[in-house]
Amino acid sequence: MNLFDVYPLYDVSPVKANDVFITDNKGNKYLDFYGGHGVVSIGHSNPHYVSKLKEQLDAIGFYSNAVQNPLQIELAKKLGELSGYKEYNLFLCNSGAEANENALKLASFYNGKKRVITFDNSFHGRTSLAVSVTDNQKINAPINSTNPNLGAGAFYYTENFYVGLSFPNMLEVSHLKTQNGKISNVSEKMHYFVTSGYVFDLTGNLKFKPSTMIKAVSGAPLSIDVSANFLFNEKVEIGASYRLDDSVSGLVTFQIARGFRMGYAYDYTISNLGDYNDGSHEAFLLWDIFSTEKNIKSPRFF
């Protein structure tokens, strides 16, 4: 895996730093005049700073914000005393981008407005809202924008057979743009879905339904699902499914009352992504709010 090419890098690899000097991997020593993000205003390798970091790392390096952290309370108290704003609340975050993001959101919640006044040629961070108020169109993203779309489909069924076709996202919406010969375009492609199945009455109390769903989109491999489901006494359903070169799954559902069904499904990935997960489990409850004997019933749902 390679690092993402975010912006041009200086051909300098610092390996050591002290006070206002840095030393690279070739032994060259520099007076550090770099300013902006990621700077250490107290100087490199400040003894007190290093000592406190080591002391804390020896105790505990990290834990969730879901528990009490006396150090945060101590920091808030000291900042309040030094700044003279003791009655204010302190919001701790990891970066200037997060600080700007939350400040912009809080302002928009307070005044309900959608426009922000910013300086030209400025940079506020790489979070979504901070980027949206940056005038660099190569990294700009919309703020509070609406992207309408259109989809269509058709479904036909008889007592034992069904077939359907749908294509949502008929309009391709571009979220980023291409400028100066550099492509930075993210868009929603139109997907095509075809599904079909047939219900066989094997016995009076047993039904069998093979089915398939095919999904196609430009620039991606064809996705094909093949499924087989059995229904016993109109109450218990057992089924399995295979997605071509991707996954296998199984499910079981039970009718627990009229209009109510509960079930469990398990999906196991057989592609390379299976090296990073053990499959997914899903428990569900189905409630047919308008369940009546006179309802038209599609064979898609037995």
N, C-alpha and C positions, 0 to 999 in steps of 0.2 A: 504494500500500500504506500502511496506517495502523499506527501503533504499537499493540501490544496493551495494553489497559486493565488493568494489573496492580493498581494501587491509586491513591487520590486524590493529586493533585500540588498543591503549593503554587504560587500564581500569582506565582512569582519566577523570572526567567531570568538567572542570573549570567553575566557575560561577562568579568569581571576579578577577581583576588583577590591580596591581599598580606598576609602575616603573619596577623592574626586578623580581617581585614576582607574583605568581598566587595562588588562593585559590580554592579548589574543593568543590563539593557539600557536602562533609563530614567534611569540616572545616580544612582539611589538607593544609598547606602552603608550596609552593615549590619555590626554586630559579630557575628561568626560564633560562635554558641553551639550549632550543630548537632552532635549526638553520635550515635554508633551506627555504622552501616556506611558505608564510603566516606569516612572522615574522614582528614585529613592531620594527624597529631599533632605534626609539627615546624613547622606553620604553612604558609600558602600561599606559593608562589613562593620558598621558601628558596633562597638563592643557591648553596649547596653542592649541594643536591639537584638544582636545575635544571642546574647545570654538569655534574654527573656524568651526568645523563640525556642532555644534548646530546652529551657526549663519547662515550657508548656508541652513540647513534643514528647518529653520524657514522661509527662503525666498522662496526657490524652491529646491526640492530634486533631480529631474531628468527631463531632456528634451532631445529631439532628437538632433543628430549632424547635422540635416538639417537646423538648424538656427544658427545665430551668438552667440558665447559664449565668452565674453570678458575675462573670467577667463582662458580659454585655451590660448588665445593670451598672457596674462600676464605671465602664466607659461612658455610658449615657450621663451619669452624674458628673463626671469630670468635664465632659464637653459642655454641659450646661453651665457649669461654673466658669469655665474659661471663656465661653462665648457670651455669657450674660443672658442666655435664654433658658433659664431653668424650667420654665413652665411649658416649654415646647416638647414635642415627642420626637424620638429618634428612630428613623427607619434604617436598618442596616442591610446592605446589599453587597454584591461581589465586585461591581464595576461602575464606572461612570455612566456606561450605557444603560445599566439597570436603574441608576438614579434618575437619569433623564427620562427614561421610559415611564417610570412611576410618577415623576413630576408632571409630565405631559398628560397622563391619564387622569391624575387627580384634578388638574386644571380643567380638563374637558368635562369631568363629572360635575365640577362645581358650577361652571358657566354654561355648559351645554353647547359650546361652539365647536366648529370643525376646522377652523383655520388657525394657523400658528405663525407668528412673526419670528423669523430667524435671520441671521447674518448670511450673506453670500460667501461661498467658498469655505463653509464651516463643516465640521464633522461632529456628530453627536453620539456615535456608537452604531452597533450593527443589529440591535434589536428592531423589531418591525416598525414601531412608531418613531423611534429615533431616526431610523433610515428614511422614513417617509417625509421628515421635515428637513432633509438634506437636499441641497440643490444640485447635487451630482446625479444626473439622470442614469448613469451606469449602475448605480446601486439604489436608486429611488424606488419606493414602493408606495402604493396608494394608501390614503388614510380615510377612514369612514366612507369608503366607496362601495357602490352597489354594482354587481356584475350580473345582469339578467341573463337568463338562458332559456332554451326551449327544448322540449323533448316530446317524443311521440311513440306510440306503440299500438299493437293490435293483438287480440286474443280470441281464439276460436276453440270451442269444445263441444263434444257430444257426450253421451252418457258414459263412454269409456275412454275417450281420446281427447287430447288437448294439444294445441300448438300455439306458441306466442312469439312475437317479434317486437323488440323495442330498441330505440336508439336515443338515450338521453344526451344532454349536452350537444345539441345540434349546432349551436353557435360556439366557435372556438374563441375563448376569452384569453387574451394575452395579459399577463400580470407584469412582466418586465419587457424591456425593449432592446433592440439591437442598435448600437451606435458606433461610429468610427470603425466599422469592420469587426467589432467584437460582439459575439452573440451572448446575450444574457436574457434569454427568453424562456419563460415558463408559461405553458398554456394548457387548457383542458381540451383534450382530444375527444372526438365523438366515439363512443363505444357502441358496438352492435351486439345485441343479445338475442339468441334464438333458443327457445326451450320447447320440449315436447315430451309426451309420455302416454302410456296406454295402461289401462287397468284390466287385468285378466281375472275372472271369477273362477278360481281353481276348484273350490267346493262352496257349499252354502255358507261356511263360516271363515273362509280363507280367500284373501285377495292378494294379487301380486301386481306390483306396478314398477316396470322398468322406465327410466326417464333419462334425459340428457339435457345439458345446457352448454351452449357454445358461446364464447365471448371473443370478439375480435376488435382490435384497435390498431391504428396505423403505428408502425414502429415497434410493436411488441409481438411475441409469439402468440399463436392461437391457443386459447384456453378451452379445454374440453373436460366437462364433468360427466361421468356416467354413474347412475344410481340405481339401486334395487331396493324396494321396500315391500314388506309383507304386513297385512292387516288381519288380525285374528279377532273374530267375534265383534267387529266394529269398535273394539276397545283398546287393543294392544297393537302397537306398531313397532316393527323392528326393521332397520335399514342400514345399508352401507353405501359408501360413495368413493369414487376414485377420480382424482384430478390428474390429468396426464402429466407425468414427470414432475409432480409437485407434492401431492398429499393423498392420504387415505383417511376416511372418517367413518364413524358408526354412530347410530342413535337408537334410542328406545323411548317411546312415549306411552302413557297410560291415561285412559279416560277415568277421571276420579269422580265426576258428576256430569250432569247434562250441561254442555257448553264449556266444561273445564277439562283441560288436559295438562299433564305435567310430564317432563321428560329430561333426558340427559344425552349429551352428545360429546364425542371426543374426536379431535382432529390431530393427525400425526403427519409431520412433514417428512417427506422422503427425498427432497432435494438437498443441496448443500446447506441450506438454511437450517436443516435439522440438526446440524452440529452445534447450534446455538440455542436450541430450545428442546423441551421434552414433550411438545404437543400442547394443545389447549383444551380445557374442559369447559363445558357450558351446561348449566342447569336452567330450565325455563318453565314458565307457566303460561298456558294459552287459555284465553277467555274469549269465547264467541259471544259478544254482548247481544247480538240480534239473532241468537240461535232459535229457530223454530222449525217445525217439521215441513213447513211450506217453502222454506228457503231453497232457492236454486243452488245446487251443489256442484262445483266443478270437480272433475276427476283428478285434477291436480292435487287436491287434498283428500283423495279417496271419496 
